[in-house]
Amino acid sequence: MEGSILKRQEITLLDGSIGQELVKRSGDRPTPLWSTSVMMDKPDLVAEVHGDYFSAGSTVATTNTYSVLYDRLKTAGLENDRFKLWDVAIDAAVSSRNRYGYGIVAASIGPLRASYRPDNCPPATEAEGLYEEIVKVLSVKADLLLIETMSSIDQADGALRAAIKCEKPVWIAFSVDDFDGSKLRSGESLSKTESILREHKPDAVLINCSRPEAVTDAVKVIAKFDFRFGAYANGFTKINEDFLKESPTVDALERRKDLSPKEYLKFVLQWINSGATIVGGCCEVGPEHIKVIAEELTNLGHKIV
């Protein structure tokens, strides 16, 4: 197969979309709270999604906590429900992992206020305090913290300041420009993130929630950082202007029609060829994609861990 791998490695296989998958399965109209609303109304769906990913071959259950943040919930008057929602999400991931008898639970922590809008986020010193509560709560039961979709250096700095205070491993994922993987969505050079990574020393650095073509270019940059690294792309045509407006819903984004599981696999193999040892999927990448990846990695002699 094109992009086949010569060196056999141990690969951690992430799951794919959690929030987007929940929205699809719920059959409900998307809201600005995204999958948080689904989790409140149909909590059993969360464990179902985790189970499907484990069945597909994933070794990671990513909690449905990406947008369950105090500041996001407050806009809907639901900030007092955050502890209940964190419990539902983490318990669903842990119970699914225990039922399958293997894997790790990654506690997802997303950007404050909005995704892809680092200009709207508080400065790192303020963000540190805002993140401390969720870090403290989720780190109790999770195996690691997964900071996702960081779109500027300062945004990543704020999240890392809080996360590294816990005793669990910390992974951080950056989101890059959809058509220029050498840049964060802020416009800053991805290569300049190395300084804060050296300062905070996370256990892995990843690229996420960007077009797979851009992710491929970004992986080549972080491969030079001397950290364990990986990638998981989304399946959107791009993050458009409508989604960058106030309180967007996911139906403002367009799903790609040329990213079948086999097509997505080609990108994953490129990332592994570049040295990535953590791979998976983000929005619009589902269990069927993960299944194809797991089968091919096994066929190529890799060990999925």
SULPE-V914948 format. One record per residue. RES is the residue in one small letter. PSI is psi in radians with two decimals (* if undefined). Layout:
res/psi
RES/PSI
RES/PSI
//
This chain:
res/psi
m/2.57
e/2.33
g/0.27
s/2.71
i/2.37
l/-0.73
k/2.16
r/2.37
q/2.93
e/2.13
i/2.23
t/2.12
l/1.86
l/2.90
d/-2.92
g/-2.55
s/2.34
i/-1.07
g/-0.83
q/-0.66
e/-0.67
l/-0.74
v/-0.75
k/-0.81
r/-0.47
s/-0.54
g/0.08
d/2.77
r/2.34
p/2.58
t/2.91
p/-0.39
l/-0.07
w/-2.26
s/-0.14
t/-0.72
s/-0.70
v/-0.73
m/-0.54
m/-0.68
d/-0.57
k/1.16
p/-0.48
d/-0.41
l/-0.51
v/-0.86
a/-0.60
e/-0.78
v/-0.82
h/-0.74
g/-0.69
d/-0.62
y/-0.71
f/-0.71
s/-0.56
a/-0.30
g/-0.01
s/2.62
t/0.22
v/2.36
a/1.95
t/2.15
t/2.62
n/1.04
t/0.13
y/-0.84
s/0.17
v/1.28
l/2.57
y/-0.85
d/-0.56
r/-0.74
l/-0.55
k/-0.57
t/-0.37
a/0.13
g/0.43
l/0.28
e/-0.49
n/-0.14
d/0.02
r/-0.67
f/-0.71
k/-0.76
l/-0.70
w/-0.71
d/-0.79
v/-0.80
a/-0.85
i/-0.65
d/-0.63
a/-0.73
a/-0.78
v/-0.78
s/-0.64
s/-0.77
r/-0.78
n/-0.63
r/-0.65
y/-0.31
g/0.25
y/2.99
g/3.04
i/2.73
v/2.11
a/2.08
a/1.96
s/2.30
i/2.01
g/-3.05
p/2.59
l/2.55
r/-0.97
a/2.65
s/2.60
y/0.17
r/1.16
p/-0.38
d/-0.38
n/-0.13
c/2.62
p/2.77
p/2.82
a/-0.72
t/-0.63
e/-0.72
a/-0.63
e/-0.84
g/-0.65
l/-0.51
y/-0.34
e/-0.68
e/-0.87
i/-0.63
v/-0.81
k/-0.75
v/-0.86
l/-0.49
s/-0.25
v/-0.79
k/-0.35
a/2.73
d/-0.46
l/2.84
l/2.32
l/1.78
i/2.15
e/2.66
t/0.70
m/2.21
s/0.08
s/2.87
i/-0.76
d/-0.67
q/-0.78
a/-0.67
d/-0.77
g/-0.79
a/-0.72
l/-0.63
r/-0.70
a/-0.76
a/-0.67
i/-0.11
k/-0.32
c/2.93
e/0.01
k/2.72
p/2.63
v/2.20
w/2.49
i/2.38
a/2.27
f/2.52
s/2.28
v/2.90
d/2.34
d/-0.38
f/0.18
d/1.59
g/-0.09
s/-0.08
k/2.50
l/2.94
r/-0.32
s/-0.26
g/-0.19
e/2.65
s/2.29
l/-0.60
s/-0.44
k/-0.10
t/-0.26
e/-0.56
s/-0.76
i/-0.48
l/-0.70
r/-0.62
e/-0.78
h/-0.36
k/1.03
p/2.87
d/-0.30
a/2.63
v/2.28
l/2.91
i/2.33
n/2.92
c/0.85
s/2.92
r/2.46
p/-0.51
e/-0.76
a/-0.64
v/-0.70
t/-0.76
d/-0.68
a/-0.64
v/-0.65
k/-0.50
v/-0.88
i/-0.30
a/-0.35
k/-0.06
f/-0.22
d/0.63
f/2.73
r/2.41
f/2.90
g/-2.96
a/2.62
y/1.99
a/2.90
n/3.07
g/0.51
f/2.71
t/-0.64
k/2.89
i/1.85
n/3.04
e/-0.58
d/-0.61
f/-0.29
l/0.03
k/3.05
e/2.33
s/1.01
p/2.83
t/2.69
v/-0.33
d/-0.03
a/-0.21
l/2.61
e/2.27
r/2.40
r/2.53
k/0.06
d/0.43
l/1.05
s/2.90
p/-0.70
k/-0.60
e/-0.72
y/-0.65
l/-0.66
k/-0.71
f/-0.75
v/-0.72
l/-0.59
q/-0.72
w/-0.73
i/-0.65
n/-0.48
s/-0.07
g/-0.01
a/2.40
t/0.13
i/2.04
v/2.78
g/-2.60
g/2.82
c/-2.61
c/2.36
e/0.12
v/1.99
g/-2.99
p/-0.57
e/-0.59
h/-0.79
i/-0.65
k/-0.78
v/-0.71
i/-0.82
a/-0.77
e/-0.74
e/-0.71
l/-0.70
t/-0.75
n/-0.56
l/-0.02
g/0.15
h/2.74
k/2.08
i/2.11
v/*
//
